[in-house]
């Protein structure tokens, strides 16, 4: 088991880019696909405590746009955001990268990876 875990969806282009980058740079990682393996409320809460629910919730993607206006309007705090992320895992910004249970990246940025992943 690696110290680095990448959370995301295997078919996501951004996740693919991150996994390719990590593999190319010979950085060991475990991959957790929350479409097939799910994600827990406690994990989302832990991430939110570290980076904020606003960072985790992808309001720019199609999943957010497909939500009805009432649901979108209800997302005004961490509890509501986590509830939406639990039922719509595609709305979680990808990838989320953890190193020893600490979030080191949300989204993919080669500069962030090079400084924090190794």
Order of alpha helices (4+ residues) and beta strands (2+ residues): beta-alpha-beta-alpha-alpha-alpha-alpha-alpha-beta-beta-alpha
